[in-house]
Amino acid sequence: MDEKFIYDVRIRQRMIDKGLLTPEKLEEYEKSLSDLESQTETLPLEQPMRVAAEKDRS
């Protein structure tokens, strides 16, 4: 298993519950990550369900 797999946001609580990851180790890992926000681009995407709900309210 890839070592970084245990940090996957979709399964990290399961890994903590199984004792494969501690909250302290998770915090340490998150602090070690680089902040890449300045390298991102915002994409204006409509969310179909929100658009439909807004039309229903009109």
C-alpha positions in Angstrom: 0.0 0.0 0.0 1.3 3.5 -0.9 2.2 5.3 2.3 0.3 8.5 1.3 -2.9 6.4 0.8 -3.7 6.6 4.5 -3.9 10.4 4.2 -6.6 10.3 1.5 -9.4 12.5 2.7 -12.0 10.0 1.7 -10.7 7.3 4.0 -8.6 9.0 6.6 -11.2 8.7 9.4 -11.3 4.9 8.7 -7.5 4.8 9.0 -7.6 6.7 12.3 -10.3 4.3 13.6 -8.2 1.3 12.6 -5.1 2.8 14.4 -3.2 3.1 11.1 -3.1 6.9 11.4 -3.1 9.2 14.5 -4.6 12.7 14.5 -1.1 13.9 15.4 0.5 12.2 12.5 -2.2 13.6 10.2 -1.6 17.1 11.5 2.2 16.7 11.0 1.6 15.6 7.4 -0.8 18.4 6.6 1.7 21.0 8.0 4.4 19.5 5.7 2.4 20.2 2.6 3.2 23.2 0.5 0.7 25.9 0.0 -0.1 25.9 -3.8 -3.0 28.3 -3.8 -1.1 30.9 -5.8 -0.7 28.3 -8.6 -4.4 27.5 -8.9 -7.0 28.8 -11.3 -10.6 29.3 -10.5 -13.0 27.8 -13.1 -16.5 29.2 -13.2 -18.7 26.1 -13.4 -22.4 26.0 -12.9 -23.7 23.3 -10.6 -26.6 21.6 -12.4 -28.6 20.9 -9.2 -28.2 24.5 -8.0 -29.3 25.9 -11.4 -32.4 23.7 -11.4 -33.3 24.7 -7.8 -32.9 28.4 -8.6 -35.2 28.0 -11.7 -37.8 26.2 -9.5 -37.8 29.1 -7.1 -38.5 31.6 -9.9 
